Amino acid sequence: MEIPIKSMETEEEIRGKAYVHWRCWHEAYAGLVSEAYLEKLTLSKCEQIAFQWRDNILIAKDGERVIGFLGYGDRGEEAQNTGEIFALYVLPEYWGKGVSKKLVEAGLERLKTYPTIALWVLKENPRAIRFYEKCGFTATGEALYSKAIDATEIRMVLNR
């Protein structure tokens, strides 16, 4: 399966990214995060987020359809010399097909000047944790509870 990875550019791609965001949260995180938060996370809200956050987004496409995305960037003052993967979502029907791996590889290439790459992942999401471990990330022992989603995230890093 040929799945190109590219920067998000068009309005259609932005809307596609929003759909992936919305659907993944509702399917992958049901039972892991606050139901009240998920109820508020509508497709319209995801579109607002997508149109506000256009930079540093890579998308995976199957034909014209956006099937996944990765958001990346700099941690700034919070963690100097550290790049971060802020978001990685792939539609469930593409899980296990290498799309997430391709997105991470492309994101790591964009972050190649950083000696450390960090990310946060839900503590109760062992599938995602195993995936990141296969990509070379290790848990730091840091945890952060988010009242908004009523869930704990753990920090993982990749040192180069």
Summary of the structure (lengths in Angstrom):
residues: 160
radius of gyration: 15.1
end to end distance: 29.9
largest distance: 40.2
contacts: 463
relative contact order: 0.16
helix: 38%
strand: 34%
